[in-house]
């Protein structure tokens, strides 16, 4: 049941006077529930509870935390149709997408539970003592990852479940041993409250300390800023715009004790299409990429917003075919009227730049908040001269850059800002001549796809969802997959400690039977 209140730990609270409603973008009307912005007092209480919970939760075993995460997944499923209906009414996304995203959210939680049960994730390293070493004895040093402390997570607008209240940031932080204070996204506050209720119920069922999770609504510039600046908060997770991410990074860096912000921000995800690939299968590529560009109304951080190719006798036909196929796909509802407004404004801004030619756009009337797909093109020379062409247009929009040569294409790639993904569409026979292109692309992205589409991010240990700034604020980490847990921990060493005082992961007997690096060798053996 949606109340419109905040969860301050396990207690519903609505002390504030500032309220807002979410919007049903399909119907272009307000949803019925009114949400109360958290007060300074409520923010302070949530952080205090979180810090207190951390002192207990950080010492919980992996198995106990795994039970908690699995129970969250169970409770999310138990929300049933109310969650699905609230999701669709607040996002304009279809029921199938809601159910798929719910499944992904649950699978992420269970993946982290499995990681905790297996136990080797915390990188246990042991260098045993050697009293006979010359010229000085070697001490016994043992290292493990320990949690940072309370984490503030900002929900994403485009994934109301998988990147929001119980999404990857929350799941990974809880797995690491960090309590979470969720800053709910104002566009899907009802969805957030329902998922928060599931987390609170799971916490109570599994004996978690009060304050392990809080869910707070309100303006990011007021409530969000207060959370980031609070001295007891130790890290921040964010998925959203470049401007929002940079603002949070600035707030965190200017604290008396600076803290890390792991922000996944803007990306136009360059796709390199060789003339050979166009000649061999141009029509297939056009169909595939028309679908990728318009998927989910283009509202994915991995949407292919930039297509790069080299001029050939088939280039224009391919681009026109892509534009035609994209325009034939039925327009879809965007997440919010403000997102539709920004999509149109940013797309028009790019289209108005010198040398840009509109290939195709949906010009007939569409529903109020539906996105009119647009494909535009420009020369490589003009792209290199105009940084305004580099901006992300969040929605079903793609800019095709036609270069005169491979050298110009490499220059374009080298001049790009950091990106989440890069894609190569090429024939295998020409790969031996493309190492310089691959090297240039590798320097600008976190993941390269060969002969595929960037839309769709597999949740697995090998996934890197991040990249050089501004794709993410720290390119050493991923925001997707079980390795995202490494954002919320720091290495910590024990020197010459009695075995009885060491955590189980570092004890001589290895009671957890985990794989450890002992004196340079990976082993599960006991230390004699």
Secondary structure, 3 states (H helix, E strand, C coil): CCCCCEEECCEEECCCCCEEEEEECCCCEEEEEEEECCCHHHHHHHHHHHHHHHHHHCCCCHHHHHHHHHHHHHHHHHCCHHHHHHHHHHHCCCHHHHHHHHHHHHHHHHHHHHHHHHCHHHCCEEECCECCCCCCCECCEEEEEEECCCEEEECCCCCCCCCCCCCHHHHHHHHHCCCEEEECCHHHHHHHHHHHHHHHHHHHHCCCCCCCEEEECCCHHHHHHHHHHCCCCCEEEEECCHHHHHHHHHHHHCCCCCCEEEEECCCCCEEEECHHHHHHHHHHHHHHHHHHHHHHHHCCCCCCCEEEEECCCCHHHHHHHHHHHHHHCCCCECCCHHHHHHHHHHHHHHHCCCCCEEEEECCCCCCCCECCCEEEEEEHHHHHHCHHHHCCCCCCEEEEEEECCHHHHHHHHHCCCCEEEEEEECCHHHHHHCHHHHHHHHCCEEEEEECCCCCCCCCCCCCCCCCCCCCECCCCCCCCCHHHHHHHEEEEEEECCCHHHCCHHHCCCCCCCCCEEECCEEECCCCC
